């Protein structure tokens, strides 16, 4: 279970992976070289090649997933948030217990919902 103030590495969370996916492979390699890919759970990606494969999927889909990679029993969906200049500002994520985030809800409904909220936030940022 996530708690306020708990520290996670970016590759362990959907939000972190969504953010990392917006940066160049070279920059991500520098982060990996500096901090490594420590595992928080047995499901955490701790192989650089697997991380880059997942980043390619995230870039294609525009959404990142976390299935018990930071906390056992927790899944999440995240979308990167970009500013008017195209730079990444952060990510918006929705998380819940694995038994509630499954199938169509996890793979389509939540990503569509989070993408729509991020689109609205980005429009507001662009026109404020």
Secondary structure, DSSP 8 states (H G I E B T S, - for coil): ---TT----GGGSHHHHHHHTTS-HHHHHHHHHHH----SSTTS---HHHHHHHHHHHHHHS-EEEESSSSTTEEEEEEEEE-TTS-EEEEEEEEEETTTS-HHIIIIIHHHHHHHHHHHHHHHHHT-
